[in-house]
Amino acid sequence: EEFYTKLTEAVKNFEKVRKEKNWPELIFCPLDEVDPSSKEFGMKVYKAFKDAGVRTYASKDPVSPDAKDYEPYVDFWCSQPFSIPYEKAVSDKKHGYWSYPNHNSNEIKVPEVMCLGGRMTYGFGFWRSGYTLLIPWIWRSHNQEYMGKGSACGNFFDENGNIVPTPYWECFREGYDDLRYLYTLETAI
């Protein structure tokens, strides 16, 4: 219990400094993808952050069997599939819903799935989901396999630091462009 008390105090101290320096609010993900077998530890860590007065997000599907246990300590659910229906996602006043699309951006190494799923997840599918934020997991890869099969996330740079437009990366860009068109049209209407 002493660990959790110290964790709460550390987060409170961090928040004090953040406010003094006029930094923007930070939303914390204290633990990433907590396995159900570590639920007790995970819940206590999330509770420690909530006791410090900060907002949190969990990289966990809100319909997973152990999600209810985390619910009091989570402000935003960040999951890979759009598992919450649109109506609930837009009407839930207690939680927000974010997309963590690893299934498109690095876990499935089949270009057809990545490209079609990537464009849908980053474009029309995201707009129609009711989710409000995309958190893709992307990092630089030194593997120069431009089709994406062997890459971490299809994000490559040339010797000058410019993005190399790989077919895989273009799928996400196309989805993002679709999303911008949709929001522009929705705003105009």
TARA-V160245 format. One record per backbone hydrogen bond with DSSP energy under -0.5 kcal/mol. NH is the residue of the N-H (numbers start at 1). CO is the residue of the C=O. If there is no record, write none. Layout:
nh & co
NH & CO
NH & CO
//
This chain:
nh & co
5 & 1
6 & 2
7 & 3
8 & 4
9 & 5
10 & 6
11 & 7
12 & 8
13 & 9
14 & 10
15 & 11
16 & 12
17 & 13
18 & 14
19 & 15
20 & 16
21 & 17
22 & 19
23 & 18
28 & 26
28 & 55
33 & 31
38 & 35
39 & 36
42 & 38
43 & 39
44 & 40
45 & 41
46 & 42
47 & 43
48 & 44
49 & 45
50 & 46
51 & 47
52 & 48
52 & 49
53 & 50
54 & 49
57 & 28
58 & 76
59 & 31
60 & 58
64 & 61
67 & 64
69 & 66
70 & 66
70 & 67
71 & 67
73 & 70
74 & 70
74 & 71
75 & 56
76 & 56
77 & 96
78 & 58
79 & 77
79 & 98
83 & 81
89 & 85
90 & 86
91 & 87
92 & 88
93 & 91
96 & 75
98 & 77
99 & 133
100 & 79
102 & 100
104 & 101
105 & 101
106 & 102
107 & 102
108 & 103
109 & 107
111 & 109
113 & 110
114 & 110
115 & 111
116 & 112
117 & 113
118 & 114
119 & 115
120 & 116
121 & 117
122 & 118
123 & 119
125 & 120
126 & 120
127 & 123
128 & 124
129 & 125
129 & 126
130 & 126
132 & 97
133 & 97
135 & 99
138 & 136
141 & 155
144 & 142
146 & 144
148 & 145
156 & 154
156 & 164
158 & 162
161 & 158
164 & 156
165 & 163
166 & 164
168 & 146
170 & 166
171 & 167
171 & 168
172 & 168
172 & 169
173 & 169
174 & 170
175 & 171
176 & 172
177 & 173
178 & 174
179 & 175
180 & 176
181 & 177
182 & 178
183 & 179
184 & 180
185 & 181
186 & 182
187 & 183
188 & 184
189 & 185
//
